[in-house]
Amino acid sequence: MQQETPSFDALLFSPDVLPEGARVSVQMTDEGLCITRSGALECTVAYATVHLAYGGHDHDQIFISWSDGTLALTNAVARETFLAHAPPPLASALAGLKQERARGRKITRLGWGAMVGVLLLPVLAGLILWWQSDRIVDWAVDRVSIEAEQSLGETIYRQMAIGLTPAAPEMLVPIQEIGARLTKGSPYAFHWHVVKDTQVNAFAIPGGHVVVFTGLIAAADSAEEVAGVLAHEVQHVLKRHSLRGMIHGVGLRAVLTLLLGNWAGGAADFATQMGSLQFGREQEQEADLEGVALLKRAQIAPGGMITFFNKLAKQEGAVIPLLSTHPSSDDRATHLQGEIQKIGPWLSTPLPYPWAAVKAQAAS
């Protein structure tokens, strides 16, 4: 009887999948790793081309990488199947993988020892009592410099860019110009990206990379509506909401990575967290209200922010990523209206973009 080909499930990151990855099935054959997505063969990766690495909390995930893709083995069954049935061509890579895991755990232990010896003695009891609480997250974030955060952001964006398709360069011009007005004088060096995706969405990476989907541009009826969303995302960076969320999601290893600056070992972990990052209601409202202050400073009319959320409120039953982790659009519009009335009117001029043409290009 022919022996069944070993297989396991994994999360695929590659140029033609969404940033959060795609679930696939992987078979270990004589030819290589046969990757199947939605019942169709995606590709076959030769064993000689792959690189193995451990990642995740306490090095409990396995990452299989090649020139244009990465497989993340995020569950124990997948990892055990892969390790138990890995073919001879991977023997050398597996040996290196075991050494890496041992070395990573040793570094983690040494890192903790160094932190206890140099930084943590006064608050060790508090760390043990409040581990993974808001207090510990704030403690870690306060010790990350802006330069280190931007370095982390660059690493995360390079990892996520594998699954993003840039839009036409002319689509980026209004986004960059509006973004420059909103972030003038900021301590962060912001970078703006427009990617082809029909979802009504945008997200900000710690350190200043902001990604806008063409679906959001197509849904906006004015440049001012997009400016309101950009102001909101900028505040997620300035208030370090994304950084806090990632530390919550990744845990102890995130603290060590941030404080020791070992981005390479945690890039895949942080990139995965971006795909599932959620903000609390207070963080979202803070980004909205502080975003209004950015609009005032940039002399951009705030009405677009209100109209955009009113428009989304009419589509609450639809699957809109921008709404999936946010308070109700009706609530947001109400709070924003109150904040604008409290601040009072300010001088503004219409943003100088032929928005009908921009919107049509985004929708094409």
HULINKA-V72042 format. One record per helix or strand of 3 or more residues. SS is the DSSP state (alpha for helix, beta for strand). FROM is the first residue (numbers start at 1). TO is the last residue. If there is no record, write none. Layout:
ss=SS from=FROM to=TO
ss=SS from=FROM to=TO
//
This chain:
ss=beta from=7 to=14
ss=beta from=22 to=28
ss=beta from=33 to=37
ss=beta from=40 to=45
ss=alpha from=47 to=49
ss=beta from=51 to=55
ss=alpha from=57 to=59
ss=beta from=61 to=66
ss=beta from=69 to=73
ss=alpha from=76 to=85
ss=alpha from=88 to=130
ss=alpha from=134 to=142
ss=alpha from=146 to=163
ss=alpha from=169 to=182
ss=beta from=191 to=195
ss=beta from=202 to=205
ss=beta from=209 to=213
ss=alpha from=214 to=219
ss=alpha from=223 to=238
ss=alpha from=241 to=250
ss=alpha from=252 to=260
ss=alpha from=263 to=276
ss=alpha from=281 to=297
ss=alpha from=303 to=313
ss=alpha from=321 to=324
ss=alpha from=329 to=343
ss=alpha from=355 to=363
//
